[in-house]
Amino acid sequence: MGATTQRQHTNYVEYLLVAGLTAVTVLLFFVMGFFSEASADTGTDRPQHMAGYVRPNDMGTGALLFPSREPGFFVEAPRLATDVRIDINGPIIRTRVTQRFQNPSKGWVEGTYVFPLPDDSAVDTLKMQIGERFIEGKIKAREEARKIYEQAKAEGKKTALLEQQRPNIFTNQVANIGPGETIVVQIEYQSSVHQSNGVFSLRFPMVVAPRYNPDPIVQTVDLDPRSGFAVSDPVPDRDKIMAPVLDPAEHAKINPVTLTLNLNAGFPLGAVTSAFHAVDMKSPGDMVRTITLQAGSVPADKDFELTWQAATGRTPHAGLFRETIDGRTYLLGFVTPPADDTAAAARSNREVVFVIDNSGSMAGPSIEQARDSLALAISRLRPQDRFNVIRFDDTMSVHFPSLVQATPDNRENAIAFARSLTADGGTEMLPALEAALRTQGPVATGALRQVVFLTDGAIGNEAQLFQEISANRGDARVFTVGIGSAPNTYFMTKAAEIGRGTFTLIGAENQVASCMGELFEKLENPAMTDIAVTFDGANARDITPNPMPDLYRGEPVVLTARLDGTSVAGKLQITGRTGDQPWRVEMDVAKASEGTGLAKLWARRKIGDLEAGAYAVNDRAALDKEIETVALAHHIVSRVTSLVAVDVTPSRPATETLASTDLPVNLPLGWDFQKVFGEKPLENLPQDQRKAALDHAEEQAILVADQIAAAPTARAANLIAQQGGSQVDLPQTATLADRYILIGMALLTMAIMAAATFGLWRWQMRGLYQEARSRVH
């Protein structure tokens, strides 16, 4: 994710558009100014339909204002505060998120809040509190829920709509919040504890990081005998996953969050650690902890992470839980397979392709963590291994022409390259992934190909990346390393799953050594393969995930299953291989512990399986219907289902207008606003700087016009060979250069013609005025 950097070869094509827009804008202001001289202000009272809108000068105190649908008027942003309660019982997590929407303005508003949740969360509850009343949300098909919400909004009824935009990005819309009112919305979801190498953990995300969204691609289509254009948008819902982001240099942090966590591990606890937030901890018993934020509340600008271990260092290696609902039995099981040290000693040579993100969103601590992680990984390579390094922002470079032996000189060269990287520009991730999967040659006989991706994952076109991995992974395995305070865990988890690898999260500099050490254990040891689950010797029904993924050292098999009937007779059998050694575990269902929320977890994982197979499905309508059936039956939000709550009593008078605005979010901690969003817009610059920028834009527009004929040659020249590797210059914001040039030229022409016409008309009017005046005198 990142803003455009000042590189002339990609910016020139946009200057013409800027110049054209500037000319038209100046002309419009000139026309408006002329007419304003001939008409007096009729009063300061606004029409009734604009009661909720304000001008900056209307505000007596500081406020966050966002543009409205009425030109020149703004909407005061609603304020948000969030309370979080997390209850952990063994491997099961139940979370309640309470969002308080306050309307500080004098009008009626609708607020839209984009917020994150864990990507495995099964959201099943939406409650809207009005005074002492709670209104329970109902699960509906997505389009039906949207229609119910829009109708209630139009009728002046208080209403809330919860939609999933990604498995880890949700939007909450709340309509008809009256002047000075506060509306409370509660969301609840089920999820599971993460476990690796004897460490249990959870991560509660607090902010949706800005996403880099490649521009739509316009292609000419021959429609014989006609021709036309086809638009392919890699992020069709880009407006749904982005929110206004506050510049921390100009605004104090907002959206305060309180958090209370009740941990019942099910075994005597040893170390319990909060990685990124100071906490207070109480110990009612050896298996239980109560945890609160030491500061009381914190701004929503980074993820909350908690880890815990067993007191004796001996973590349970297996567990089985059971829940019976509506005549069906749901299971949650986990088993950590034994390590095979003999297989580790005879491990294959590796071919490792490291891909590092050095885009603008990685500026600050993130790029430091990524550089250190990459340098550490390169230093661990053995001389018989082969490797390469690819870096990307809005350009891409492959450090070595092809895979090279991991000799001391080559490792030192690559580490120096990694240390030299700085963060800037956009996040064009797809070309780098294509280079890693397609251009590194065939895998050597007996070798293991691994692609290690170091990124914050701040992109909106995840589906494009998943499709590329699914189609072109071949024999390679894809490992993802999430960097920063608010990484896109959905992208990294799913990319690793499709790539038959694993993912690692690094949120701070002091985690680099430990987290990368854990990753090395997985990279340097064989995967546990051929994992299968049966129930009493027969293939079990509705077991998720399906197919079972490969595992790496220290990782458990985690499965959910749905069995017909309420009988608890039978045994669950899990088998697999580590290297050449088979292993098998048998678990008695009758001895399973009682659990709650397992049906929700099974449904969420089942939907995840269905979504994962979408790339090979031709009938998307049938797939969506299957997902909808599972989601509606288990009352959970999905891509095709939403929760909607409606108050039956209208509260907004029909004569009052409703202003809509998106609630702003903080910039994630450690991010550089200017690196992500670029320099401040022209209207925020001093007058002399603004004039200089406009003059420069005009000069560049003329220059671009002269260079249009040479564009094909210039584009071909972007593929250049350099010493030690090759670089490909990619469009910095995936702009449609040819279209921009045409639009810019058209705007300039329109501005010139309009100015000439207007000047002639004004000259004629002035002549008529002088003639009439002379007659009077």
Secondary structure as GFF3:
##gff-version 3
##sequence-region A 1 777
A	DSSP	alpha_helix	8	37	.	.	.	ID=ss1
A	DSSP	three_ten_helix	48	50	.	.	.	ID=ss2
A	DSSP	three_ten_helix	56	58	.	.	.	ID=ss3
A	DSSP	beta_strand	65	67	.	.	.	ID=ss4
A	DSSP	beta_strand	74	76	.	.	.	ID=ss5
A	DSSP	beta_strand	79	89	.	.	.	ID=ss6
A	DSSP	beta_strand	92	102	.	.	.	ID=ss7
A	DSSP	beta_strand	108	116	.	.	.	ID=ss8
A	DSSP	beta_strand	122	130	.	.	.	ID=ss9
A	DSSP	beta_strand	133	136	.	.	.	ID=ss10
A	DSSP	beta_strand	138	141	.	.	.	ID=ss11
A	DSSP	alpha_helix	142	154	.	.	.	ID=ss12
A	DSSP	beta_strand	157	166	.	.	.	ID=ss13
A	DSSP	beta_strand	169	177	.	.	.	ID=ss14
A	DSSP	beta_strand	182	192	.	.	.	ID=ss15
A	DSSP	beta_strand	194	196	.	.	.	ID=ss16
A	DSSP	beta_strand	199	204	.	.	.	ID=ss17
A	DSSP	beta_strand	217	223	.	.	.	ID=ss18
A	DSSP	beta_strand	226	232	.	.	.	ID=ss19
A	DSSP	three_ten_helix	238	240	.	.	.	ID=ss20
A	DSSP	beta_strand	256	264	.	.	.	ID=ss21
A	DSSP	beta_strand	269	274	.	.	.	ID=ss22
A	DSSP	beta_strand	279	285	.	.	.	ID=ss23
A	DSSP	beta_strand	288	293	.	.	.	ID=ss24
A	DSSP	beta_strand	298	299	.	.	.	ID=ss25
A	DSSP	beta_strand	304	310	.	.	.	ID=ss26
A	DSSP	beta_strand	318	325	.	.	.	ID=ss27
A	DSSP	beta_strand	328	335	.	.	.	ID=ss28
A	DSSP	alpha_helix	341	345	.	.	.	ID=ss29
A	DSSP	beta_strand	350	357	.	.	.	ID=ss30
A	DSSP	three_ten_helix	360	362	.	.	.	ID=ss31
A	DSSP	alpha_helix	365	379	.	.	.	ID=ss32
A	DSSP	beta_strand	386	392	.	.	.	ID=ss33
A	DSSP	beta_strand	395	398	.	.	.	ID=ss34
A	DSSP	beta_strand	404	405	.	.	.	ID=ss35
A	DSSP	alpha_helix	408	419	.	.	.	ID=ss36
A	DSSP	alpha_helix	429	438	.	.	.	ID=ss37
A	DSSP	beta_strand	448	455	.	.	.	ID=ss38
A	DSSP	alpha_helix	462	472	.	.	.	ID=ss39
A	DSSP	beta_strand	477	483	.	.	.	ID=ss40
A	DSSP	alpha_helix	489	498	.	.	.	ID=ss41
A	DSSP	beta_strand	503	506	.	.	.	ID=ss42
A	DSSP	three_ten_helix	509	511	.	.	.	ID=ss43
A	DSSP	alpha_helix	512	523	.	.	.	ID=ss44
A	DSSP	beta_strand	528	535	.	.	.	ID=ss45
A	DSSP	beta_strand	538	539	.	.	.	ID=ss46
A	DSSP	beta_strand	543	544	.	.	.	ID=ss47
A	DSSP	beta_strand	557	564	.	.	.	ID=ss48
A	DSSP	beta_strand	571	578	.	.	.	ID=ss49
A	DSSP	beta_strand	581	588	.	.	.	ID=ss50
A	DSSP	three_ten_helix	589	591	.	.	.	ID=ss51
A	DSSP	beta_strand	593	594	.	.	.	ID=ss52
A	DSSP	alpha_helix	598	612	.	.	.	ID=ss53
A	DSSP	three_ten_helix	613	616	.	.	.	ID=ss54
A	DSSP	alpha_helix	620	634	.	.	.	ID=ss55
A	DSSP	beta_strand	641	650	.	.	.	ID=ss56
A	DSSP	beta_strand	658	662	.	.	.	ID=ss57
A	DSSP	alpha_helix	673	677	.	.	.	ID=ss58
A	DSSP	three_ten_helix	682	684	.	.	.	ID=ss59
A	DSSP	alpha_helix	687	707	.	.	.	ID=ss60
A	DSSP	three_ten_helix	708	710	.	.	.	ID=ss61
A	DSSP	alpha_helix	711	716	.	.	.	ID=ss62
A	DSSP	beta_strand	719	722	.	.	.	ID=ss63
A	DSSP	beta_strand	725	729	.	.	.	ID=ss64
A	DSSP	alpha_helix	737	776	.	.	.	ID=ss65
###
